[in-house]
């Protein structure tokens, strides 16, 4: 296909930064070839609207979270979503739906296939007709059971440099370690014993981006995903992509240049497709993946939000959350945050380094244990370990098991309202949407803490629970749908609309969202994060304010709005 000269030059510069001249030229020629081959398979796109809007809400789910006999899980998921939330959600992030060997999908055997246990490409494409789909590009590593790695073990020269051989006696003390597992794994190959780089587990073999042939395979994969209906592509664990001895092997310049290259390719062939980076690291490193605001990821995961929101509701004090929200950098019109509270993984604690004290993190850990959860640790490389993530269902994380149901539901809805109020696009894990609880049986079955939030649901039983208005599931789902419906009708909640934090009362998280197109239109967000009623006074030029949630109208007196919030009450006051 024809690529404009400016983009072609930008791609060439990135390749020359990463590779020697000969490899850079080879890659540029073959990337153009691949783009030409895929051009006809991708529907024409044009960026003639905001890339995201207040209408956007994305569900996060495994392809087989909802199951029933005699039907492919992807079909069951599609039908269930259409029955319950089609008018509420715009997008669905289907977690890795490819054949895999471990880590619940994140050790991919075949990137180009749908796991037959879930369904087919036809099922994926059918789902993409009703929802904008996010695909996972699990491209830091691949399964040890994959054809690529098996051919490497056999000595096939075509795959010889797809992986990273390493000296077990070398010094790896500077390498960032995400888990408390060995960095290198020994394998017997046709060429003798080899130690291979395995950042995440012995079944997840890191890919070698120093090899141009591997890079072309990955670029072909991204183009293939777009051709199959991906409107968002999540670059999983992307910060670890490039390895260089003597460095931390995370967030290296080559990694950023590679993502920028991906952005050039995607913008050219599918300008409506969004690249989103997943880097569970402190905030400063995380937002570095925006690049200059126009040349790298268009969305980054907002990792501090889950632990900060949890801390806020466990303590009844929104001070840290407010301080953090005040410090957020403004995004450009082409970038925004992907906000979430719960996911298939745990609640990361590294992103609150420098925000919460060690004592505050320990207190949160104690609460998680008391609420039936677990804690995972990472290896620091010096013989010590640090807490990495909290493994617990978010509903249970917020409330003690002995709390009454109505308080649990109110507290959970209030926490979710934070997610739906702040700047960015909300991503809601399906178990949060459905009011699921700690799945202890899963932890016992798998021996993995993360299974606590990965329950597979029988559709028939689920439908019965949702039909009961007294059930937690029914109450949570209805609360979520109501909040989302209100949010999507208000331009002030556009992901890029201005946000101002008001520090009025430490027990109330308070922000103002302003309609970016009509600055006189504002929504005051007031969330009582405590067990007690809270009263506060707001400065307002408007005579009245209408609560979008309760329907109540407040009348201003002398430029002040007086508001009293009941425990865990949320008010969205439109003026």
Helices and strands as residue ranges (DSSP letters): H 5-18, H 21-39, E 57-61, E 66-67, H 73-84, E 91-94, E 100-102, G 103-105, E 107-108, H 121-130, E 132-137, E 141-143, H 147-154, G 157-159, E 184-189, E 192-197, E 204-206, H 212-227, E 230-235, G 238-240, H 253-269, E 274-277, H 283-287, G 288-290, E 299-301, H 304-315, H 319-327, E 336-340, E 347-348, G 350-352, H 358-370, E 374-379, E 385-391, H 394-398, H 405-421, E 425-429, H 430-433, H 440-446, G 449-453, E 457-458, H 459-466, H 472-488, G 491-493, E 498-505, E 508-514, E 522-528, E 534-539, E 544-547, E 553-555, E 560-565, E 570-574
